Amino acid sequence: MPLRGFWAPVTPEHVNQATAEFDQLGRDAFLDRYGFGRANRFLLTAGGRDYDSKAILGAAYGYATGTPLSPRQFSGGTAGAAGVLRRLGFTVRD
């Protein structure tokens, strides 16, 4: 389902690019690069791996627009990153 409003530029491909970067760099380096901490609650599950959902979405926004989001620019829960990723067709576990 295409997103609307602020998140409209982000597609599943951008999320896949972010997860590929996460895999390449490793969790700690990826989180450091984008300024995120480890997820407290919501994890994106893709390809049998878990990813910090908010950090992935912040990076995916960067792939979509050229400017990634910092953790302070959006929320991470069901009304935030987890909800956006679910609307894009991804599995996010609590």
Secondary structure, 3 states (H helix, E strand, C coil): CCCCHHHCCCCHHHHHHHHHHHHHHCHHHHHHHHCCCCCCCCEEEECCEEEEHHHHHHHHHHHHHCCCCCHHHCCCCCCCHHHHHHHCCCEEEC
